[in-house]
């Protein structure tokens, strides 16, 4: 069995959406291996929804690979790591392109896009039904992975080393769960999406609470100060945090939140309990 087949074997491939998500996640893990080969994790930590999914068991798919430098370095360049990523894909018979996104002078995010040029034949899927579905998918669009590095990150966070077993055994430096939780609550409280709602934020919030993850308020405070959402002389304590979250819940459009997150979730029945009272209850259950 090839490595790709072995990695695919843990997924439900019964629908096109599931197959797309499975391929994307496998490509994310290969990309992480390339970054490890390039010693990227001596300078940066993995965070965000994909880190939560791959390393900590979040039961929804996530799109982007997000990283935070361990120290501020606004002139950081991601391009020297490209050959390591490309080499890992080529070792598995997959051809990819890596392009660097032009950086806005005001942005602290270093971005790159990884696109797959050969999806189907490199996977060598023998099941006829799945193979035919993949062929149809291939003609429509390519897999695309976005890589982002925060070069001027809010600090006061802790990291830990996590181990992945495939494509080979390798280590990743990740923010710990209390800091990942802080990053997620920063998104919940401060995301500037105007009329749009990112339901994935609220789904992840529910996951953290259900899994009894602690919230690092100090890191959240640092994030909110640096994003301009909290005055530097304001202490973010539990009382203020709760007030801010209640205000956000009061304005939440539940139906739009569900609509946004549904493509990433297998079991839609979980949304039966989604209402403002439920999110207030989750707020009361947060561990600090």
HELIX and SHEET records of a PDB file:
HELIX    1   1 UNK A    3  UNK A    8  1                                   6    
HELIX    2   2 UNK A   16  UNK A   37  1                                  22    
HELIX    3   3 UNK A   40  UNK A   42  5                                   3    
HELIX    4   4 UNK A   49  UNK A   56  1                                   8    
HELIX    5   5 UNK A   79  UNK A   81  5                                   3    
HELIX    6   6 UNK A   82  UNK A   91  1                                  10    
HELIX    7   7 UNK A  120  UNK A  123  1                                   4    
HELIX    8   8 UNK A  128  UNK A  140  1                                  13    
HELIX    9   9 UNK A  177  UNK A  190  1                                  14    
HELIX   10  10 UNK A  199  UNK A  210  1                                  12    
HELIX   11  11 UNK A  217  UNK A  226  1                                  10    
HELIX   12  12 UNK A  238  UNK A  250  1                                  13    
HELIX   13  13 UNK A  254  UNK A  261  1                                   8    
HELIX   14  14 UNK A  262  UNK A  264  5                                   3    
HELIX   15  15 UNK A  268  UNK A  273  5                                   6    
HELIX   16  16 UNK A  276  UNK A  284  1                                   9    
SHEET    1   A 5 UNK A  44  UNK A  47  0                                        
SHEET    2   A 5 UNK A  65  UNK A  69 -1                                        
SHEET    3   A 5 UNK A 144  UNK A 150  1                                        
SHEET    4   A 5 UNK A 109  UNK A 116 -1                                        
SHEET    5   A 5 UNK A  96  UNK A 100 -1                                        
SHEET    1   B 2 UNK A 159  UNK A 164  0                                        
SHEET    2   B 2 UNK A 170  UNK A 175 -1                                        
END                                                                             
